[in-house]
Amino acid sequence: MSLLSKFATVGGATLVSRIFGFAREMLMASALGVGPVADAFNLAFRFPNLFRRLFAEGAFNAAFIPLFSRSLEEEGEEGARRFASEVFSTLFTVLTGLTVLAMIFMPFLVKTIIAPGLAVCMDDPSAGGAVISCDDRYAITVAFSRIMFPYLACMSLMAMVSGILNAFRRFFAAAAAPTLLNFILIGVIGYALHIGADKATIGFMMSWGVLVAGIAQLAMVVVAMRLAGFGVGLRRPRWTKGLKRLLILAGPAALIGGITQINLFVGQAIASFKPGAVSILQYADRPYQLPLGMVGVAIGVVLLPELSRALKAGRMREAQHTQNRSLEFALFLTVPAAVALFLIPEPIIRVIYERGEFEPSATAAVASVLGLYALGLPAFVMIKVFSPGYFAREDTKTPMIATLISAGANIVLSLGLFWLLAERGIALATTLAGWLNAGLLFLGLYRRGLWEIDRALLKRATLVCLCSAVMGAGLIFGLAELSPWLGTGDGIHRQLPALGALVIAAMAVYFLLAFLTGAADRSQLTTLMRRRRQAAKPASRPEDE
């Protein structure tokens, strides 16, 4: 199964999840708008979601997979099962204790970590004409956080099971499981709107929906693991050599792999000082997460096992080739996406959100943030490409230092720019910190001779930038021509076809230029299509699933 084919499998499943995530955010924006209930839900959900991203896309993909793969090769399936059971039992015990403590001390966590701005906020009229005071905002944030916090435990255990599936090259179930969250929340919001629930009630219903989704996602990957012929048992936790090594690798890896979410979490905590700012950042984050999730997660999940196998076998040229082709793939999709999101954020936000409780003034605010987020999109995907170069060599110290430097820069910049540019300052700080992190990670690999840039990468990266620039010029021209159909006063029946035509035309220009100039690796794409046709045949191999 080719590298590009694996990227496509995981990226495709993630794309489906992100598309339904759009539908979820659209319904939420229509139901809650930009206000205190939306702020409370986003603040409460961000905390467990932060740990989900740290574990699912950072610590376990970076630390567990190489150790589990080594156990599988050196001790066989029985040894791998013993190691996995040790990790699962310890993780289950720790998460249970953490959840109990968090439920007890949640008011303190909200006041000091999750939303410190609520302690000094100004009363804000919203939510169905009622006035939600600072005390009310604080109370519902605590309530939502308590309901959703067990989601953290479910997602952390799911991450471990997903790591086992990825080590067996079973990528689809783990990538598709997050879609359950979107399905459940779409159903919850739709039902709440149908019965005419008020905003606070909708917030509570969504919080319970998140918890149910966490349980369903964990169940889905456990079933997939069982179908793959592997299982883990719950036993008394013991401090073993393998567990110690995992913790040594996983701590720094969690920080490195989750830097995007750490930056967003810090940004939302600072944004809690301004009513509505948290919701603005969250709504802007959704369109930005579509390409980041589709490309970044696919690379993060697939690249590490491939790189680890090549290095363990001593195939250094293959490892270098894998790294360069992964960076090509990242740039090929993220650079044009960043250009489009930077140039036409307002029509995108208007079509996605502007209806119901989401007013035109909110569209302008969210669009300005999305444009700044877009500038950092290539950087955050490149972090997913550079990090496995360290993890596959079991080096977590170097990227951890780079991550801590960029996280510190993000906090300083966010605090300074927030008072000048409000939520736009936080978005700009996140983008600058992302580029700093990507630059430090690349320099570390390059100076140690662990990354050799080949001529094909230089050529295709240059051509991708040129093709994206031409596409951007076309977007500016098309936006001017279609502006009568993309304004606030126009209905969705006019806005959506106009925006769709603009995006499709831009994609056609970019991909046509990419194929004509050689910015796209035609041989890789041809191989992918051939393998897809073979996979559709009844005789396809199990490892191609």
DRENDOFI-459842 format. One line per 8 residues: their letters; for each residue z, x, y of C-alpha. Coordinates in nm, 3 decimals, always signed. Each point is the difference from the previous one (the first is absolute). Example, Ala and Ser with C-alpha at 12.3 -4.5 7.8 and 13.67 -1.06 7.14 Angstrom:
2
as) +0.780,+1.230,-0.450  -0.066,+0.137,+0.344 $
This chain:
545
msllskfa) +0.000,+0.000,+0.000  -0.114,+0.169,+0.325  +0.231,+0.072,+0.291  -0.195,-0.236,+0.226  +0.010,-0.273,-0.265  +0.380,+0.027,-0.019  +0.024,-0.013,+0.379  -0.216,-0.313,-0.010 $
tvggatlv) +0.216,-0.166,-0.267  +0.328,+0.051,+0.184  -0.156,-0.046,+0.343  -0.169,-0.323,-0.108  +0.324,-0.148,-0.129  +0.179,+0.110,+0.316  -0.278,-0.149,+0.213  +0.050,-0.339,-0.166 $
srifgfar) +0.372,+0.023,+0.075  -0.064,+0.093,+0.363  -0.248,-0.286,+0.046  +0.255,-0.252,-0.122  +0.251,+0.182,+0.220  -0.224,-0.091,+0.291  +0.012,-0.363,-0.104  +0.380,+0.022,-0.019 $
emlmasal) +0.026,+0.152,+0.347  -0.241,-0.257,+0.143  +0.215,-0.285,-0.130  +0.317,+0.169,+0.119  -0.143,+0.058,+0.348  -0.104,-0.363,+0.022  +0.342,-0.120,-0.117  +0.232,+0.241,+0.183 $
gvgpvada) -0.206,+0.164,+0.275  +0.159,+0.289,+0.188  +0.368,-0.081,+0.031  +0.355,+0.050,-0.129  -0.046,-0.155,-0.345  -0.310,+0.209,-0.064  +0.188,+0.305,+0.130  +0.295,-0.073,-0.231 $
fnlafrfp) -0.221,-0.039,-0.307  -0.199,+0.315,+0.074  +0.314,+0.203,+0.066  +0.168,-0.124,-0.317  -0.309,+0.055,-0.214  -0.074,+0.345,+0.139  +0.318,+0.154,-0.145  -0.058,-0.078,-0.371 $
nlfrrlfa) -0.373,+0.042,+0.054  +0.067,+0.350,+0.131  +0.165,+0.093,-0.328  -0.280,-0.167,-0.194  -0.252,+0.224,+0.172  +0.220,+0.307,-0.039  +0.040,-0.053,-0.374  -0.335,-0.153,-0.092 $
egafnaaf) -0.222,+0.226,+0.208  +0.225,+0.302,+0.041  +0.282,+0.106,-0.229  -0.112,-0.130,-0.338  -0.370,+0.066,+0.033  +0.085,+0.348,+0.127  +0.290,+0.095,-0.229  +0.018,-0.227,-0.303 $
iplfsrsl) -0.364,+0.020,-0.113  -0.017,+0.383,-0.042  +0.335,+0.007,-0.183  -0.086,-0.299,-0.219  -0.342,+0.150,-0.078  +0.164,+0.329,-0.096  +0.244,-0.182,-0.232  -0.290,-0.186,-0.154 $
eeegeega) -0.193,+0.321,-0.068  +0.290,+0.220,-0.112  +0.227,-0.247,-0.184  -0.238,-0.277,-0.094  +0.039,-0.371,+0.066  +0.356,-0.012,-0.132  +0.114,+0.270,+0.242  -0.179,-0.173,+0.287 $
rrfasevf) +0.168,-0.328,-0.094  +0.341,+0.169,-0.004  -0.060,+0.153,+0.344  -0.126,-0.330,+0.143  +0.301,-0.189,-0.139  +0.239,+0.252,+0.159  -0.167,-0.045,+0.338  -0.021,-0.379,-0.030 $
stlftvlt) +0.368,-0.036,-0.095  +0.119,+0.224,+0.284  -0.227,-0.168,+0.251  +0.113,-0.347,-0.108  +0.369,+0.093,+0.036  -0.041,+0.165,+0.340  -0.212,-0.282,+0.139  +0.245,-0.264,-0.118 $
gltvlami) +0.286,+0.175,+0.176  -0.209,+0.058,+0.313  -0.100,-0.366,+0.015  +0.361,-0.120,-0.028  +0.116,+0.237,+0.276  -0.291,-0.094,+0.225  +0.071,-0.372,-0.039  +0.361,+0.060,+0.103 $
fmpflvkt) -0.071,+0.230,+0.295  -0.326,-0.160,+0.116  +0.137,-0.100,+0.346  +0.082,+0.367,+0.064  -0.342,+0.114,-0.128  -0.183,-0.246,+0.224  +0.200,+0.098,+0.307  -0.029,+0.375,-0.048 $
iiapglav) -0.320,+0.071,-0.198  -0.233,-0.297,-0.048  +0.010,-0.153,+0.349  +0.236,+0.179,+0.243  -0.175,-0.170,+0.291  +0.146,-0.338,-0.098  +0.339,+0.117,+0.125  -0.134,+0.026,+0.357 $
cmddpsag) -0.281,-0.256,-0.003  -0.065,-0.274,+0.255  +0.004,-0.367,-0.101  -0.351,-0.120,-0.082  -0.128,-0.361,-0.006  -0.216,-0.068,-0.305  -0.010,-0.169,-0.337  -0.103,-0.356,+0.054 $
gaviscdd) +0.130,-0.030,+0.354  +0.357,+0.104,-0.086  +0.167,+0.301,+0.152  +0.075,+0.275,-0.250  +0.276,+0.219,+0.142  +0.069,+0.363,-0.081  +0.276,-0.109,-0.238  -0.241,-0.236,-0.177 $
ryaitvaf) -0.267,+0.273,-0.030  +0.259,+0.233,-0.147  +0.132,-0.265,-0.241  -0.340,-0.098,-0.141  -0.101,+0.367,-0.032  +0.313,+0.064,-0.207  -0.063,-0.311,-0.212  -0.365,+0.087,-0.062 $
srimfpyl) +0.096,+0.361,-0.086  +0.257,-0.110,-0.257  -0.247,-0.229,-0.172  -0.276,+0.260,-0.014  +0.195,+0.317,-0.075  -0.013,-0.038,-0.383  -0.378,+0.028,+0.043  +0.071,+0.372,+0.047 $
acmslmam) +0.141,+0.031,-0.352  -0.290,-0.191,-0.154  -0.258,+0.215,+0.177  +0.172,+0.327,-0.085  +0.011,-0.088,-0.371  -0.358,-0.119,+0.025  -0.096,+0.339,+0.148  +0.138,+0.180,-0.303 $
vsgilnaf) -0.183,-0.226,-0.244  -0.316,+0.041,+0.210  +0.040,+0.376,-0.029  -0.002,-0.033,-0.379  -0.315,-0.213,+0.015  -0.170,+0.249,+0.234  +0.090,+0.290,-0.230  -0.179,-0.189,-0.280 $
rrffaaaa) -0.293,-0.052,+0.241  +0.068,-0.373,+0.019  -0.038,-0.049,+0.375  -0.097,-0.364,+0.043  +0.323,-0.190,-0.074  +0.212,+0.209,+0.236  -0.260,-0.028,+0.275  -0.044,-0.376,-0.047 $
aptllnfi) +0.369,-0.093,-0.022  +0.059,+0.000,+0.380  -0.248,-0.287,+0.026  +0.268,-0.227,-0.151  +0.207,+0.038,+0.318  -0.287,-0.128,+0.210  -0.078,-0.289,-0.238  +0.361,-0.118,+0.001 $
ligvigya) +0.051,+0.029,+0.376  -0.329,-0.175,+0.072  +0.117,-0.288,-0.218  +0.345,-0.006,+0.165  -0.137,-0.003,+0.357  -0.264,-0.257,-0.089  +0.264,-0.229,-0.147  +0.232,+0.053,+0.299 $
lhigadka) -0.276,-0.093,+0.244  -0.087,-0.302,-0.214  +0.354,-0.140,+0.020  +0.032,+0.086,+0.370  +0.289,+0.246,-0.036  +0.136,+0.165,+0.314  -0.034,+0.375,+0.059  +0.346,+0.098,-0.123 $
tigfmmsw) -0.049,-0.198,-0.323  -0.339,+0.163,-0.054  +0.165,+0.340,+0.042  +0.260,-0.081,-0.266  -0.262,-0.133,-0.240  -0.211,+0.314,+0.044  +0.304,+0.220,-0.064  +0.066,-0.171,-0.333 $
gvlvagia) -0.372,+0.029,-0.075  +0.019,+0.379,+0.041  +0.282,+0.019,-0.254  -0.187,-0.214,-0.253  -0.312,+0.214,+0.052  +0.197,+0.318,-0.071  +0.118,-0.135,-0.335  -0.354,-0.112,-0.087 $
qlamvvva) -0.153,+0.337,+0.087  +0.252,+0.187,-0.214  -0.067,-0.236,-0.291  -0.376,+0.054,+0.033  +0.011,+0.380,-0.035  +0.258,-0.016,-0.280  -0.234,-0.226,-0.197  -0.290,+0.238,+0.071 $
mrlagfgv) +0.211,+0.293,-0.124  +0.083,-0.188,-0.320  -0.368,-0.079,-0.053  -0.073,+0.372,+0.039  +0.230,+0.059,-0.297  +0.289,+0.158,+0.188  +0.352,-0.119,+0.075  +0.327,+0.117,+0.153 $
glrrprwt) +0.357,-0.092,-0.091  +0.313,-0.054,+0.208  +0.278,+0.240,-0.096  +0.310,+0.160,+0.152  -0.113,+0.231,+0.283  +0.036,+0.371,-0.077  -0.051,+0.307,+0.218  -0.281,+0.187,-0.177 $
kglkrlli) -0.220,+0.295,+0.089  -0.307,-0.222,+0.036  +0.180,-0.243,+0.228  +0.130,+0.285,+0.217  -0.352,+0.140,+0.037  -0.133,-0.344,+0.090  +0.257,-0.046,+0.277  -0.071,+0.346,+0.139 $
lagpaali) -0.369,-0.087,+0.024  +0.032,-0.367,+0.090  +0.224,+0.028,+0.307  -0.236,+0.210,+0.212  -0.304,-0.173,-0.149  +0.133,-0.340,+0.110  +0.020,+0.121,+0.360  -0.346,+0.157,-0.014 $
ggitqinl) -0.181,-0.285,-0.175  +0.161,-0.265,+0.219  -0.041,+0.164,+0.340  -0.221,-0.285,+0.123  +0.263,-0.258,-0.087  +0.280,+0.216,+0.137  -0.182,+0.023,+0.332  -0.062,-0.375,+0.002 $
fvgqaias) +0.363,-0.071,-0.088  +0.124,+0.223,+0.283  -0.247,-0.166,+0.234  +0.119,-0.349,-0.089  +0.366,+0.099,+0.040  -0.076,+0.122,+0.353  -0.220,-0.302,+0.069  +0.294,-0.232,-0.079 $
fkpgavsi) +0.119,+0.069,+0.355  -0.289,-0.217,+0.130  -0.034,-0.360,-0.128  -0.338,-0.052,-0.164  -0.087,+0.371,-0.027  +0.086,+0.017,-0.371  -0.240,-0.283,-0.080  -0.275,+0.157,+0.211 $
lqyadrpy) +0.030,+0.326,-0.194  +0.000,-0.182,-0.333  -0.306,-0.211,+0.077  -0.189,+0.313,+0.114  +0.108,+0.182,-0.314  -0.177,-0.242,-0.236  -0.366,+0.073,+0.099  +0.090,+0.368,+0.019 $
qlplgmvg) +0.149,-0.006,-0.351  -0.321,-0.139,-0.155  -0.199,+0.327,+0.000  +0.317,+0.210,-0.022  +0.116,-0.188,-0.310  -0.340,-0.020,-0.168  -0.085,+0.369,+0.042  +0.339,+0.168,+0.040 $
vaigvvll) +0.174,-0.169,-0.291  -0.301,+0.052,-0.228  -0.007,+0.371,+0.079  +0.378,+0.036,-0.031  +0.008,-0.171,-0.340  -0.307,+0.165,-0.155  -0.011,+0.349,+0.153  +0.344,+0.124,-0.112 $
pelsralk) -0.048,-0.054,-0.378  -0.352,+0.147,+0.017  +0.115,+0.304,+0.200  +0.304,+0.053,-0.223  -0.212,+0.003,-0.315  -0.251,+0.247,+0.148  +0.272,+0.239,+0.118  +0.198,-0.015,-0.326 $
agrmreaq) -0.320,+0.088,-0.188  -0.073,+0.288,+0.239  -0.324,-0.154,+0.125  +0.030,+0.116,+0.361  -0.362,-0.065,+0.096  +0.031,-0.357,-0.124  +0.319,-0.044,+0.205  -0.173,+0.125,+0.316 $
htqnrsle) -0.298,-0.225,-0.065  +0.229,-0.301,-0.052  +0.181,+0.066,+0.329  -0.319,+0.037,+0.202  -0.166,-0.307,-0.147  +0.317,-0.204,+0.064  -0.001,+0.101,+0.367  -0.369,-0.089,+0.021 $
falfltvp) +0.072,-0.345,-0.143  +0.287,-0.050,+0.246  -0.203,+0.097,+0.305  -0.307,-0.195,-0.112  +0.192,-0.329,+0.013  +0.275,+0.056,+0.258  -0.189,+0.158,+0.291  -0.236,-0.298,+0.052 $
aavalfli) +0.290,-0.241,-0.055  +0.202,+0.180,+0.268  -0.293,-0.012,+0.244  -0.050,-0.374,-0.057  +0.370,-0.088,+0.034  +0.025,+0.207,+0.318  -0.309,-0.152,+0.167  +0.029,-0.370,-0.093 $
pepiirvi) +0.369,-0.075,-0.066  +0.018,-0.312,+0.218  -0.273,-0.206,-0.173  +0.151,+0.098,-0.336  +0.351,-0.110,+0.097  -0.130,-0.319,+0.165  -0.186,-0.110,-0.314  +0.288,+0.090,-0.233 $
yergefep) +0.298,-0.138,+0.191  -0.075,-0.202,+0.314  +0.090,-0.355,-0.099  +0.309,-0.219,-0.022  +0.303,+0.183,+0.145  -0.197,+0.321,+0.056  -0.114,-0.007,+0.365  -0.279,+0.195,+0.181 $
sataavas) +0.256,+0.220,+0.177  +0.123,+0.114,-0.341  -0.357,+0.086,-0.101  -0.036,+0.248,+0.286  +0.337,+0.160,-0.078  -0.069,+0.038,-0.374  -0.356,+0.128,+0.061  +0.122,+0.276,+0.231 $
vlglyalg) +0.241,+0.121,-0.270  -0.265,-0.020,-0.275  -0.237,+0.218,+0.203  +0.263,+0.274,+0.021  +0.093,-0.031,-0.368  -0.370,+0.040,-0.088  -0.012,+0.349,+0.150  +0.250,+0.118,-0.263 $
lpafvmik) -0.167,-0.162,-0.300  -0.189,+0.310,-0.124  +0.315,+0.211,+0.037  +0.217,-0.223,-0.217  -0.265,-0.014,-0.272  -0.039,+0.378,+0.013  +0.374,+0.033,-0.061  -0.062,-0.181,-0.330 $
vfspgyfa) -0.268,+0.260,-0.080  +0.196,+0.310,+0.098  +0.339,-0.091,-0.150  -0.107,+0.010,-0.370  -0.106,+0.362,+0.054  +0.371,+0.079,+0.031  +0.139,-0.257,-0.244  -0.229,+0.107,-0.284 $
redtktpm) +0.150,+0.350,+0.034  +0.353,-0.149,+0.014  +0.043,+0.125,+0.358  +0.178,-0.263,+0.206  +0.180,+0.227,+0.245  -0.303,+0.089,+0.213  -0.134,-0.353,+0.052  +0.355,-0.127,+0.054 $
iatlisag) +0.041,+0.239,+0.294  -0.333,-0.115,+0.144  +0.104,-0.363,-0.043  +0.338,+0.050,+0.165  -0.166,+0.171,+0.297  -0.247,-0.286,+0.045  +0.273,-0.264,-0.050  +0.213,+0.170,+0.264 $
anivlslg) -0.298,+0.011,+0.235  -0.061,-0.369,-0.063  +0.358,-0.094,+0.091  -0.006,+0.207,+0.320  -0.342,-0.131,+0.105  +0.089,-0.361,-0.086  +0.319,+0.010,+0.204  -0.180,+0.154,+0.296 $
lfwllaer) -0.321,-0.203,-0.008  +0.166,-0.336,-0.076  +0.154,-0.017,+0.346  -0.339,+0.080,+0.157  -0.244,-0.195,-0.218  +0.225,-0.236,-0.202  -0.141,-0.066,-0.348  -0.319,+0.193,+0.085 $
gialattl) +0.213,+0.311,+0.046  +0.136,-0.039,-0.353  -0.353,-0.034,-0.141  -0.113,+0.311,+0.189  +0.304,+0.195,-0.124  -0.075,-0.103,-0.360  -0.360,+0.118,+0.033  +0.090,+0.336,+0.154 $
agwlnagl) +0.266,+0.063,-0.265  -0.252,-0.080,-0.275  -0.247,+0.258,+0.128  +0.276,+0.258,+0.032  +0.107,-0.060,-0.361  -0.356,+0.017,-0.136  -0.067,+0.321,+0.192  +0.314,+0.171,-0.126 $
lflglyrr) -0.071,-0.098,-0.363  -0.357,+0.130,+0.015  +0.097,+0.328,+0.166  +0.263,+0.059,-0.268  -0.258,-0.039,-0.280  -0.269,+0.196,+0.179  +0.217,+0.300,+0.090  +0.129,+0.031,-0.357 $
glweidra) -0.352,-0.012,-0.142  +0.061,-0.332,-0.173  -0.286,-0.177,+0.177  -0.345,+0.152,+0.036  -0.230,-0.211,+0.217  -0.347,-0.001,-0.154  -0.329,-0.035,+0.185  -0.063,-0.350,-0.134 $
llkratlv) +0.325,-0.125,+0.157  -0.079,+0.154,+0.338  -0.350,-0.144,-0.003  +0.097,-0.350,-0.105  +0.304,-0.018,+0.231  -0.219,+0.092,+0.299  -0.263,-0.255,-0.099  +0.266,-0.270,-0.050 $
clcsavmg) +0.124,+0.055,+0.356  -0.356,-0.012,+0.141  -0.086,-0.317,-0.195  +0.326,-0.161,+0.115  -0.078,+0.088,+0.362  -0.342,-0.166,-0.024  +0.162,-0.303,-0.164  +0.255,-0.009,+0.285 $
aglifgla) -0.277,-0.007,+0.259  -0.155,-0.291,-0.187  +0.335,-0.182,-0.001  +0.034,+0.036,+0.378  -0.351,-0.137,+0.051  +0.055,-0.284,-0.248  +0.334,-0.093,+0.154  -0.165,-0.039,+0.341 $
elspwlgt) -0.278,-0.213,-0.144  +0.231,-0.226,-0.202  +0.279,-0.032,+0.259  -0.091,-0.368,+0.079  +0.092,-0.085,-0.362  +0.311,+0.217,-0.028  +0.211,-0.123,+0.292  +0.333,-0.181,-0.004 $
gdgihrql) -0.157,-0.335,+0.084  -0.235,+0.008,-0.297  +0.101,-0.159,-0.327  +0.037,+0.178,-0.331  -0.331,-0.156,-0.110  -0.172,+0.214,+0.268  +0.226,+0.305,-0.003  -0.002,+0.065,-0.374 $
palgalvi) -0.382,+0.006,-0.049  -0.041,+0.216,+0.310  +0.263,+0.249,-0.109  -0.136,-0.002,-0.355  -0.351,+0.074,+0.125  +0.131,+0.282,+0.218  +0.197,+0.161,-0.284  -0.279,-0.039,-0.258 $
aamavyfl) -0.255,+0.149,+0.241  +0.232,+0.294,+0.071  +0.057,+0.060,-0.372  -0.373,-0.015,-0.066  -0.068,+0.257,+0.272  +0.272,+0.233,-0.127  -0.083,-0.014,-0.370  -0.375,+0.028,+0.065 $
lafltgaa) +0.053,+0.308,+0.214  +0.247,+0.141,-0.253  -0.250,-0.027,-0.284  -0.293,+0.129,+0.206  +0.187,+0.301,+0.138  +0.191,+0.090,-0.315  +0.343,-0.086,+0.140  +0.053,-0.202,-0.318 $
drsqlttl) +0.004,+0.181,-0.335  -0.283,-0.188,-0.170  +0.058,+0.166,-0.338  +0.363,-0.117,-0.012  -0.097,-0.355,+0.095  -0.276,-0.004,-0.262  +0.249,+0.117,-0.265  +0.244,-0.270,+0.107 $
mrrrrqaa) -0.260,-0.277,-0.032  -0.109,+0.129,-0.342  +0.361,+0.005,-0.125  +0.061,-0.350,+0.137  -0.295,-0.128,-0.202  +0.129,+0.177,-0.311  +0.350,-0.143,+0.054  -0.147,-0.349,+0.002 $
kpasrped) -0.127,+0.046,-0.356  +0.219,-0.115,-0.293  +0.018,+0.355,-0.137  +0.169,+0.141,+0.307  +0.290,+0.237,-0.068  +0.365,-0.099,+0.059  +0.058,+0.288,+0.241  -0.270,-0.136,+0.229 $
e) +0.203,-0.313,+0.070 $
